[in-house]
């Protein structure tokens, strides 16, 4: 059986810098935030931190602000 990933989540204190690394240095494509609509965060659900996305065309990198109070 071949294991394949749809996406991998990474968290950082500097999402822009992480996104720059994946897109500029590694050459992954930017995926516009509009491709991932999300509901407003509430006290009991959701996440309102900064998020950016990159992809190699098959696997996506989900890059988000580190927030230890949010479970994944």
Secondary structure, 3 states (H helix, E strand, C coil): CCCCCCEEEEEECCHHHHHHHHHHHCCCEEECHHHCCCCCCCCCCCCCCCEEEEECCCCEEEEEECCCCCCC
